[in-house]
Amino acid sequence: MDWKLIATTFVSVFVAELGDKTQLATLSFASSASSKLSVFIGSAAALVATSAVAVLVGEALGRVVAPLVLQRLAGVAFVAIGAWVLVSTFRA
């Protein structure tokens, strides 16, 4: 078990999800739901399911595309999304 990788992944996903639309949707459900536990279980199950898909797709892509290329593509995508968000906020 690679505890450093677990910690790095946890912190990265945790920070990325703070204030994310998923968290805001969960907050909205929890504010009006009679069972907060049901909202937590549904939200947690969805995050686990999407993470499982990401791991499986990542593993498959890792067999075909070099990890360094995937990291660079992800970095470019994040920068492009960030730039798009900044530009769109100034246009509004």
C-alpha positions in Angstrom: 0.0 0.0 0.0 1.4 3.3 -1.1 0.4 5.7 1.7 2.1 8.7 0.1 0.1 8.2 -3.1 -3.1 7.7 -1.0 -2.4 11.0 0.8 -1.6 12.9 -2.3 -4.7 11.7 -4.1 -6.9 12.4 -1.1 -5.6 16.0 -0.7 -5.8 16.7 -4.5 -9.4 15.4 -4.8 -10.5 17.0 -1.5 -9.2 20.4 -2.5 -10.6 20.1 -6.1 -14.1 19.2 -4.7 -14.3 22.1 -2.3 -16.9 24.5 -3.7 -17.4 22.3 -6.7 -20.8 21.9 -8.2 -21.0 18.4 -6.8 -20.5 19.8 -3.3 -23.0 22.5 -3.9 -25.6 20.1 -5.1 -25.0 17.9 -2.1 -25.4 20.9 0.2 -28.7 21.8 -1.5 -30.0 18.3 -1.0 -28.9 18.2 2.6 -30.5 21.5 3.4 -34.0 20.2 2.5 -33.8 16.5 3.1 -35.2 14.8 6.1 -32.4 12.2 6.1 -29.0 13.7 6.0 -27.5 10.2 6.1 -29.3 9.3 2.9 -27.8 12.4 1.2 -24.4 11.5 2.5 -24.6 7.8 1.3 -25.9 8.9 -2.1 -23.2 11.5 -2.5 -20.4 9.2 -1.3 -21.6 6.4 -3.5 -21.6 8.7 -6.6 -18.1 9.9 -5.8 -16.8 6.4 -5.4 -18.5 5.3 -8.7 -17.0 8.2 -10.6 -13.6 7.6 -9.1 -13.8 3.9 -10.1 -14.5 5.0 -13.7 -11.6 7.4 -13.6 -9.2 4.7 -12.3 -10.3 2.2 -14.9 -10.1 4.6 -17.7 -6.8 5.9 -16.4 -5.4 2.4 -16.2 -6.5 1.7 -19.8 -5.1 4.9 -21.1 -1.9 4.3 -19.2 -1.3 1.2 -21.3 -1.6 3.1 -24.5 -0.3 6.6 -23.7 2.8 7.4 -21.6 1.9 8.7 -18.1 4.0 11.9 -18.7 1.9 12.7 -21.8 -1.3 12.2 -19.8 0.0 14.5 -17.1 0.9 17.1 -19.6 -2.4 16.9 -21.4 -4.3 17.1 -18.0 -2.2 20.2 -17.1 -2.9 21.9 -20.4 -6.6 21.1 -20.0 -6.7 22.6 -16.5 -4.9 25.7 -17.7 -7.2 26.0 -20.7 -10.3 25.6 -18.5 -9.0 28.2 -16.0 -8.3 30.7 -18.8 -11.7 30.1 -20.3 -13.4 30.8 -16.9 -11.3 33.9 -16.4 -12.1 35.3 -19.9 -15.8 34.4 -19.6 -16.1 36.3 -16.3 -14.7 39.5 -17.8 -17.1 39.2 -20.8 -20.2 39.0 -18.6 
